[in-house]
Amino acid sequence: MDILGLTNYLNIVFFACIILSSLCALQGVFIYVSKSSLAVDSAAHACVPGAIIGSIITSNSPNIASSLIPFIISIICSFLALWLISFLSTKGLDKGTATASVTGGFLGLGISLLSCVPQTEFNIKISAISIMFGQPTGITLEDAKLILATAILITSITAMMYKEFKLFLFDKEQAILSEINIKWVKNILLFCQIVTIALSIKMVGALMAVALIAIPTTCAKINSQNLSQMILFSLIFAISATLLGLYWSLYHSISSGGAIIVSNCLWLLPCYLYKSVKGGAHG
């Protein structure tokens, strides 16, 4: 029996993409406030070799393993990349140089792995290409179950630690006075962000994952006065852009991942116009 009640192919795609865009919108707010977009971008690129390795391992596994194993290996590669950046930075290398080197190295490794896949393994090549550029229409029922379970986990953690996250991001001194373990909170927040970015590559690919997180959050920041409003507006912008992008791509036979990102970008102009009009009125 289908526990999600999803039997139609397009229902699965739309369901999974709405859940994914909502999760990215939620975590995107914390990424924006913590100014960790660059680190998250590095983590997204580091997902590429992990996801390709996982796809090779599970090429003959039509069950949940074909979704779960690439996802887990991607997360491991992301944490490894961030650790390498931190390690190189402590050894005297400029952080920007360390980030560019590690990011390029992991992406290059992923492309090298892809070139090593035999031509006969056509499914693996298609899977690997979707990892880099996204393929929402390739999301399966097993993918949807993984997305739902992960979204519930990350959202639950965020809800339970909302107060701690807020203090860590806006008032570290108060967080210390409240005896909050800053390092622990930082690591949990990073875990939520990495898991989200690793999951989002199923929709828009590793190369555009940060845009999926950053653009709705940027639009939300323009229209909000506090963190709660920012989360709400980010959800509205992300979900509406995802639906528009999916319909656009399906009716015009274009890349779904790219269409979703372009749809997100379409929100930027009216948001900035609203900001200008609002600023002029107040002036």
N, C-alpha and C positions, 0 to 999 in steps of 0.2 A: 504494500500500500504506500502511496506517496504521502509522506508526513506533511509536506508543505502544501498539498492540494494543487500542485503545479503540474499540469500534464501538457499544456500547450507550449511549444518552443518559445514563442515570443513572450509569453507570460513569464517564463523563467528568466529571459534576458532582461525584461523591464524590471522585474522584482529584484534581481541581483544588482542591477545598475542603480536603482533607487536606494537600496541599502548601502551600497558602496559610496555613492555620492554623499549620502547623509553622514556616514562615518568620516569621510574625508573632510566634510564641512566642519564637523565637530572638532576633530583633531587639528584641522587647519587653523582654527582660532588660537589654540595653545601654541602651535608652531609659530604663528605670526607674532604673538605677544612675547614669546621667548626668543625671538629673532634667530631661530634655528633652521631657516629655510635652506641655507647652504649645506648644512650637515644632512638634512633630509634628502636633498638632491643627490648628495654623494651616496647615501644609503640606497636610493632608488637605482642608481647606476650599478651599484654593487650587487643588486638583486639579479642582474642579467646572467652571470655565470652560474649562480646558484639555481635559478629556475631552469636553465638549460641542462645542467647536470641532473636535476630532478626529473626533467622530461625524458632524458635518456634512460635513467634508471627505471622509470615507470612506463616505458613505451608500450609494454604489453600488459598493463594493469588497467582494466576498464572500470575499476571501482574507486572508492574514495581516496585510495593511495595515490592515484594519478593527479589528484588535486592537492592532497596534504603534503606529500614528500617534497615537491618543488617549492611549496610555500615555506616549509620549515627550513630547507637548505638556503632559500633566499634570505630569510631572517638571520641565519647564522652568518652568511656572507656580509650582510649589512652591518652587523655588530663588529665583525672582523675588520671591515673597512674603517669604521669610526674609531676602533681601537688603534689601528695603524696610523691614522691621521693624528690622533692624540699622542701616540708614542713618538712619531717623527717630530712633532711640534716640541716635545720636551727635550729632544736631542739637538735643538738649535735650528731646525729647519722652519722657515717661515710657514705659518699655518695655511696661507693661501696656496703656496707652492706644494705643501704636503697634501692638501685637499685635491688640487688639480692632478697631482701625480697618482695618488691612490685611486681617484675616480676614473682617470683614464686607463690605469692599469687593470682595474676590474672589468671595465667595459671592453677593453682590448682582449682580455682573457675570454669573455663571453663570446665575442665575435670569432676568436680562434677556435673555440670549442664548436661553434656552429659550423665552421668550415671543415671540421674533422668528421662531422656526421656523414655517413655514406649516403649517396644519392638515392639508394633504395629505401632509406628511412625517411620517406617524404613527410609523414605525419610529424616527426620530430622537428623537421625544418620549419614546417608551418607553425608549430607550437612555439618554436624559438623566435620566429619573426613576430608573432603576436605578443611575445614577452617584451620586445623592444618598442613596438608601435601600437600595441593594443588591438584587441578584437572582441568587443563586447558580444557580438553575435555568435562567438564561439564558446560562450559560457554554457556549461552543461548543468544538469540537475545536481550532480555531485559538487560542482563549483558553487552553486547557489546555496547548498546546505553548509558548505565550509564558510562562505561569506556570512550567512545568517548567524552561525554559531560564533564566529569571530567577532562580529559586530555586537552581539549580545555581551560577550566577554569584555570587550574594550569599553563599551558604553557603561556597563555595570561598574567597572573599575573607576571610570571617570566620574560617575555619579557618587560613588562612595568616597572618593578622594577630592571632590570638587573644592571643598574648603581649603584643603592642604595645597592643591595646585594653585588656587587663587592667591593664597598668602605667599607661596614660593615665587610666583611671577610678579606680584605687585608690592609685596612688603616682606622682604626676607628677614628684617630685624624683628618684626612681629612674629614671624614664623619661628624664629630661634627662641624668642621669649615664651612662645607657646609650647616649647619643647618638641617641636616637629623636627624629625630627622631629615635635614635638607638633602643630603646625599641620596637617601632612600627615595624621597619624593621625586628628585631629579631623574633617578634611574627608572622609576615606574613610568614617569611621563615619557621618557625616551623610549621605553618598551612599547607603550601605546602608539607612539608615532611611527616607530619602525614597523610594527605589525600592520598598521594601517597602510603605510606606503607599499609594503610587500604585497598586500592584498589588492591595492588599487591598480597594480600593473596589469591585472586581468582585464581591466576596462580600457585604460588609455595607454598602457605600455610604460616601460621604465623611463623613456626619454621625455614623456609628457606628464608624468605622475605629479611632479611638484606644481605644475600649472593647474591641475585639477584641485589641488589643495589651496594654492595661493590666491587664485583669481576670485572665487566666491568670498574668501575672507577679506580681501582688499575692498571689494564692493560693500561688504557688510560693515567694515570699519568706517566707511564714509557716512553711513546712515545710522550709526548706533552711538549711544551715550555710555553704555556700560558693557560688561562682559556678557551678561545674559542676553541683551539685545543683539550683540554681535553674533552670538551663537545662533539665535533665531533667524536673523537676516541671512547669515551664511547658509543655513539649511534651505531657506527659500530660494536663494539664488542658485545654489548647487543643484537642487532637485529639478527646478524649472529648466535650467540649462541642459541637464541630462536628458530630460524628456524631449526637449526641442531637438537636441542633437541626434537622439535615436530616431525620432520620426523623420527628420531631415535626411539622415543617412539611408534609412530603409526605403524612402520614397524616391530618392535620387541616386541610389546605388553608389554611395561614396563611403569612405572609411568612417566607421562609427566613432572610433576613438578620436580622430581628428575633428569630426563634426561636433562632438561633445565639448572639446576644448574651445573651438571657434564660437560655439553657442555661449560658453562662459564669458569669452572676451566681449561678446555683444552687450553684456551688462555693464561693462566698464564706462562706455560713453555716457549713457543716461545717468549713471551714478555720479560721474564727475560733473556733468551738466547740472544735476540737482545740487551738488555741493557748491558750484559756482553761483547759482541762483540764490541759494540759501545764504551764502556768504555775502552776496551783494545786497540782499534784503536786510541783513543784520547791519551791514555797513551803512 
